[in-house]
Amino acid sequence: MYSLISFVVVLVLSALPGRSFWIITHSPLVSQRLDPILAPNGTSSHTHAFVGSAAILSSQDKNALCTTSGVKADKSNYWAPQLYYYHAKNSTFSSVPLSYVNTYYLNRGGPKMGANGKLTAFPKGLKMIAGNNTAMDSPDPDPTKALAVSYVCLNYKDGSNTTKTLPTGPCPQGLRTQIVFPSCWNGKDLDSADHQSHMSYPIDGVADSGDCPTSHPVKLMTLFYEFVYATGNLKRSSSGKSRFVLANGDAVGYAMHADFVSAWDVTVLQKAVDQCTGNLFGDLKSCPPFVPTLNTTSSCKTKESVKEKVLGSLKSLPGCVPIKNGPSKGAIAKNCTVPTLSVVAQQGGPDDATFPNRRNVLEEHVPHAQRRLDLAESAVRRSRHREIAAAVL
């Protein structure tokens, strides 16, 4: 009974005017075999799709380069594994085009936090990893961490399905990979040896909301990624061998992961956390601290820092990564060798091209986000009302 009451309190608090969140929609920046956290200034074991600052390498000046973020004060890096498709018939791979990325900033505390509980802006330089890159055969043993990963096969006509593993497809409006980051910080370290232990998920067993443990007492905004891929008519074959696969060789989906390096103007972000109310979705101009730094028309482009083909039709996953699970486990091109590569810091500029579609992307997809939220909240209310009624009876 106590847990049910706690949930209702959380639900009520999340609906109060003081609770806000916003979505920043990004156009794709670049896909490369880089990982600024695990392999700073070197090559990564697998390909990641990047959005955010064009300054991906630690040697680059983030303030000097552009960002895909709709807020210029946000020079953070956001990345996750690139999605591919394995064609079993000829044992080849093809990259799945990344359409856009939504980064959600959610204000979701627990019952101990109160309606006006203090949230702290991400400190500059904070590094976070969500997900488990090694969870190839089963979900992460920590149930909260396992809850943080999900996928959605987008079908606006017949209904979109949310799964814990990669969808079978086809997904007419795309395939969305999703992940929730931990929101509780130890208040001291911007990083840790395993890049995770300085952060924690809330104690309530829900990845995206709740109170923080005493070991990690500082509550931050909850960061949630949606990487949306244009999958077209691609689907898993009847044998299961032709299928979607992440760049790390995960053809099931348990090893989805994502990374974040914060490079916000901390003053702007803290003011937004403190002052902005309501569900802003893509309407960033309704948040006064963002207005002087809105980035609505310019595009951000960058050249590859690693000269390697990672997109298009491929004989193997970049880095000679084999498929590590599922019916096609072990699939890799014969005589595949990992090339010796050099990493060159590129200076992508803010005006390489214009991105007139930023507004169109928001107009097209934000209503679906609102609809998802409305449907989810309605479902939760119905479910909880039934539970409360049953408990009372």
N, C-alpha and C positions, 0 to 999 in steps of 0.2 A: 504493500500500500504506500509506503514512504517513497519508493522509487517512482510510483505513478504520480504522486503529488509533486515531487521534484520536477518531473518532466513537464507537468502542467505549468508550474511556476516559470520554468525556462521558456515555455511557449508564450506565456503572457508577457514576460519581459522582452522577448524578441520582437513583440508587436508594438511596444511602446515607441513614441516619437523619438526618444533619445537613441534608439537603435538604428543604425544606418548601414548601408553597404553600397559599394559601387563596382562597376565592371569596366575594365579597360580592354578594348578590343584592339588587337594587333594584326597588321598584315605580316606575312612571313618575312623573316630577315635573311636567314641562310641555314643550310644544313651542312654540317661538317663533322669530321671525326675529331672533335675537340671536347674537352670537359674541364672548364676552368677551376673546378674544385678538386677533382681526383687527379687531374693531369695538367696542372697550371703551366701554360706556355709550352706544352708538349701535345702529342697526339693521344687520343682516347682509344680504348679497345673497340668502340662502336660509334656509329653516327648519331648525332643529336640534331634536332630541329630547334633553332634559336629564334627568340623574339626579344624585344627590349633594346638595350644599348648595342650600338655597332662595335663598341669597345669590349670584345669578348675576352681577350687575353689580359692577364693581370698587368702586363707591361704597358697597356694602352691607357690613355687618359680619358676616362668616361665623360668628363665635362667638356672635352674638345670634340666629341663625336655625337652623332644624332641618335635618336631612339624611335622605335616603332610605337612607343606608348603615346596615348592621347594627351599625356601630361608631361611637359618638358622637364618638370622637376623630378621625374622618375627616370633615372638612368640605370635602372636595375637590369640584370640579366635573368631571363627565364628560359629554361630548356627542358626537353624530354626526348626519349628515343624516337627517331624517325620511324614511320610505319612503312613496311614493304609488303609485297604480295609474292608468294612462292608459286611458280607454275610447275607443277609436278611433271607435266607431259614432256617438257624439254629441260627440266632441272635448271630453270633460270629464275631470276628475281626481277621485280620492277618496283620502283619507288611509288608510293601513293602520294599524290599532290596534297600538300598542306594548304587548306583554304584560308583559315584564320585561327587566331587563338584568343580566347577570353581569359583574362586574369581577374578573378573576383577577390575583393577585399571585404570580408564579412566581419561584422561586429556581433559576436555571439559568445557571451559569457554564461556563467552558470548562476544558480539561485543565490550563492553567497556573494556574488558580485554586485547585485542590485541594479536598478534601472539605470543609474548614472555611474556605474562602476568605471574605474580608471583603466583605460587601455593605453598602452605605450606604443609609440611609433617604432617601426623597425630601425634599429641603430644602423648607421652607415657601415657597410662591410660585413653585416651579418650573413652567414652562409648556412643554407639549409638543404637537406636532401630528404625527400619523402619517398616511400616505397622501398622495396627490397630487390636489388638487381640479381640476387642469387636464388630467389624463390621460384625455381623452374618447375618443380614437381607438385608443389602444394602452396597454398597461401601462406603469408607470413604467420608464424606461430602466435604472434601477438594479435588478438582478435581486433583490437582498435586499429592497428596498422593495416590489417587486412581489409577493414571496412573503408579505408582511405582510397582504395583503388576501385574504379568501376569503368564500364564502357556503355555507350549508348549507340544503338543502331537507329539512325534518324529516319523516321517515316512519318511525315506530318499528315498523310492521308489515312493510313491504317493504324497509326499509333506507334510510338517509339519504344523499343525494349531496352531496359537497363540490365546489364549482366555483370558478373564478376570475372568473366573470361572474354577473350576476343570474340566478337559476334561472328555468326556464320554468314551473314549477309544474304541477299544484297541489301544495301542501305541507301535508298534513293536520295536522301538529303545529306548523306555523309555518315562517317563513323567518328564518334567523339571519344577520345581517351580522356579520362578524368582522374584527378588526384587531389587529395586534401593534405595540406601541410600541417605539422604540429604548430600550436599557437602559444605554448608555454615555454618561457625562456628562463635560464638559470640566473639571468641578470648580470653575468660576468663575462662570459666567453662568446666571442663572435664566431668561433668554430671549435671543433674538438677533434681528437685523433681519429674517431670513426665518422666525423662530420654529422653526427646525429645526437650524441648523448647530451649536448648542451641544450637540446630542445626536448620537449615532451608533448604528447597529446594530453587533452584534459582527462580528468580522473573519472568522468561519468560514463566511460565506455562508448562515447559517440565521438567520432573523429573531428567533427566540425563545430562542436559547441561544448560548453561545460566549464567547470572550475578547474584551476590549476593545482597540481600537487605542491606540497611545501618545498620540495627539492627544486622546483622550477616555478617560482611564485609570480613572475612577471607576465601578465597577460598581454599578448600582442593581437593584432588583427589576424583573422584566419584567412590564409591564402589558399585559393582553390583554382586549379587550372582546368581549362577545356581546350584540348587540341583537336580541331575539327578537320578531318581529311575528306577529300572528294573521292569516294570509292566507286561511284558509278554503278555498273552492274557486276562488279567483282563479288564473288561469294565462295564459300568453302565448297570444294567438290564433294560428290557423294562418298568418295573414299576417304575424304578428310585430308588428303595429302596436299592438294592445292589449297592454300589458306593464307590468311593474314599472318604476318610475323613481325615482331618488333626488331629493331636493329641489333639488340643484344642476343638474338637467336631464340627469343621466347615466342613460340607459336601458340601458346595457351593463354597467356595474359597475366599470370600471377606476378611476374617480375617487372611489371610496369614501375617506373620510378621517374622522378623529376627533381630538378635542382633550381635554386634561387640564390642570387647574390644581390643584396640590397644596396642600391646606390641612390636612394631617394634624398632629396633635400629634406632633412629630418624636420626642420621647422615647418615647412609646408605640409608634410604628412601629418605631423602632430596636430596642427590646426585643423586639418581635414577630419581627423579622427574625433577631435573635440567638438567641432562646430557643425559638421554636415549631418543633417538629419533626413530621415525618409529613405526610401529605396530608390537610389539614383539610377540604377541600371547604367545605360550608356550616356545619360544626360549629365556629363561632368560639369557643365556650366552652371548647374544648380548648386554646386559646392563652391562658395566664394573663394576659399583659399586656392582653388585650382584655376580660377578664371585668368589671372595674369600669366599663367604658364600653359594655357591650352595649346594643343598641337593638332589642329583639325585637318590641315590640308597637305602639309609637306610629307614626303615619303622619306623613309630611311633605308638606304641600300648599302651593302658592303660587299667587297670582293672576298673570295675564299682565302683564308690564311693558310690552308693546306691544299695543295694542288693534287687533287685526287677525285676521280669520278665516283660520286656517291648517289647520284640521282639518275633516273632513266632505266633502261634495260641493263641488267648486270648478270654476270655469270655466277657471282657469289655475293653474299652480304659484305659490305666494305669491312676491311680488316680481317677478311677470311674467317668471319664468325660462322660456325656451323649452326644449323637448327638444333636446339638443345632439348626439345621435348615434342610430344605429339607424334602422329604417325610418320612424319617425315624427319624424325630425329636423325641427326648426323649428316643431313644434306649439305654439301659444300662442293664447290667446283674442284675438279681434279687438278692437282699440282698448283693449287692456289698458294701464292706467297704474299706475305704482308710487305708492301713497299716501304722502303726507307724514305721518310718524308721530312721535310724541313717546314717549320712553322714561321710564317712571315706576317708581322703585324701590318694589317691593312688600315688605311685611313678613309673609310667610307664616309661620304659627306651627306649632309641633311637635304641637299637639293639635287641629288642625282636624277630624280624624277619626281613627278607628283603622284599622289595616291588619292584620286578623286573618289575612290570607292569606300573610303573610311566611313563616310556618313551613310552610304547605301548599305554597307555591311551592318551598321548599327540598326538602321531602320528595318532591315530584313530579319535580323536574328534576335534583337532585343525583345520584340513582342513574343517570340517563342520562349525566351527565358522567363518573361513575366507569366506566360501561360503555364510553364513548368512549375514555377513557384506557387501559383494559385492552385493548381491541381494537387501539388504535394501538400500544401497547407490544408486544403479541403480533406484530403485523404487522412492526414494525421488527426484532424479534428474529429472526423467520423469514427476513426479507430479508437481514439482516446475516450470519446463520449461513450462508446459501447463498453469499454473497460471500466470506466467510472460507474456506469449504470450497473454492470455486473457486480462490481465490488460493493456497491451500496446494497444491492439485493442480497 
